[in-house]
Amino acid sequence: MNTQTAPLTIGAVAKRVGVAIDTIRYYEREGLLPEPQRRASGYRSYGEGTVAQLRFIRRAKDLGFTLEEIRELLALSADRQRGVKAVKQRAQQRLAAIEQRITELQRVRDGLAQLVASCPGHGKPEECPILRALSDESVAA
């Protein structure tokens, strides 16, 4: 029994992973995916490994990793000696950055909530606390 799967077109890969064809081409240009084999017709030909790698990239992006960090994670995934430890360190760094961003967003939310609560929603624009806060040069962002 042959366990080899038929080669996939770029469209089939895109559909299976849920990304745009241009995304696949972009990842190839960026070196996140290996250059695909070409059929006699010149069309790209992909295997299941590409599907798995694209899923990895997509999930890593969903977790907030940058393309450069994903490139590093892909390299570390093949490193038998230090791969898992280094991957954990990168994930811890990403988590810390996300937590810092959440703290910042909460601060912004609280400030905006105060402005919204202080605005009556009617009257002259120059009396609007939201517009005043956005225009006031003494207020730090």
Contacts in CASP RR format, 6 or more apart in sequence:
PFRMAT RR
TARGET T0000
AUTHOR 0000-0000-0000
METHOD contacts of the structure
MODEL  1
MNTQTAPLTIGAVAKRVGVAIDTIRYYEREGLLPEPQRRASGYRSYGEGT
VAQLRFIRRAKDLGFTLEEIRELLALSADRQRGVKAVKQRAQQRLAAIEQ
RITELQRVRDGLAQLVASCPGHGKPEECPILRALSDESVAA
5 47 0 8 1.000
5 48 0 8 1.000
7 37 0 8 1.000
7 39 0 8 1.000
7 45 0 8 1.000
7 46 0 8 1.000
7 47 0 8 1.000
8 16 0 8 1.000
8 45 0 8 1.000
8 46 0 8 1.000
8 47 0 8 1.000
8 48 0 8 1.000
8 50 0 8 1.000
8 51 0 8 1.000
9 43 0 8 1.000
9 44 0 8 1.000
9 45 0 8 1.000
9 46 0 8 1.000
10 21 0 8 1.000
10 24 0 8 1.000
10 25 0 8 1.000
10 36 0 8 1.000
10 43 0 8 1.000
10 44 0 8 1.000
10 46 0 8 1.000
11 21 0 8 1.000
12 46 0 8 1.000
13 24 0 8 1.000
13 46 0 8 1.000
13 47 0 8 1.000
13 50 0 8 1.000
13 51 0 8 1.000
13 54 0 8 1.000
14 20 0 8 1.000
14 21 0 8 1.000
14 23 0 8 1.000
14 24 0 8 1.000
16 51 0 8 1.000
17 51 0 8 1.000
17 54 0 8 1.000
17 55 0 8 1.000
17 58 0 8 1.000
18 58 0 8 1.000
19 54 0 8 1.000
19 58 0 8 1.000
24 33 0 8 1.000
24 54 0 8 1.000
27 33 0 8 1.000
27 54 0 8 1.000
27 57 0 8 1.000
28 34 0 8 1.000
28 35 0 8 1.000
28 36 0 8 1.000
30 67 0 8 1.000
30 71 0 8 1.000
31 71 0 8 1.000
32 53 0 8 1.000
32 57 0 8 1.000
32 67 0 8 1.000
32 70 0 8 1.000
32 71 0 8 1.000
32 74 0 8 1.000
33 50 0 8 1.000
33 53 0 8 1.000
33 54 0 8 1.000
33 57 0 8 1.000
34 50 0 8 1.000
36 44 0 8 1.000
36 45 0 8 1.000
36 46 0 8 1.000
36 50 0 8 1.000
37 44 0 8 1.000
37 45 0 8 1.000
37 46 0 8 1.000
38 44 0 8 1.000
38 45 0 8 1.000
39 45 0 8 1.000
53 74 0 8 1.000
56 70 0 8 1.000
56 73 0 8 1.000
56 74 0 8 1.000
56 77 0 8 1.000
57 70 0 8 1.000
57 74 0 8 1.000
60 69 0 8 1.000
60 70 0 8 1.000
60 73 0 8 1.000
61 67 0 8 1.000
61 70 0 8 1.000
63 94 0 8 1.000
64 94 0 8 1.000
64 98 0 8 1.000
65 73 0 8 1.000
65 90 0 8 1.000
65 94 0 8 1.000
69 90 0 8 1.000
69 94 0 8 1.000
72 90 0 8 1.000
73 87 0 8 1.000
73 90 0 8 1.000
76 82 0 8 1.000
76 83 0 8 1.000
76 86 0 8 1.000
76 87 0 8 1.000
76 90 0 8 1.000
77 83 0 8 1.000
77 87 0 8 1.000
79 86 0 8 1.000
115 129 0 8 1.000
115 130 0 8 1.000
115 133 0 8 1.000
116 130 0 8 1.000
118 129 0 8 1.000
118 130 0 8 1.000
119 128 0 8 1.000
119 129 0 8 1.000
119 130 0 8 1.000
121 128 0 8 1.000
125 131 0 8 1.000
126 132 0 8 1.000
133 139 0 8 1.000
END
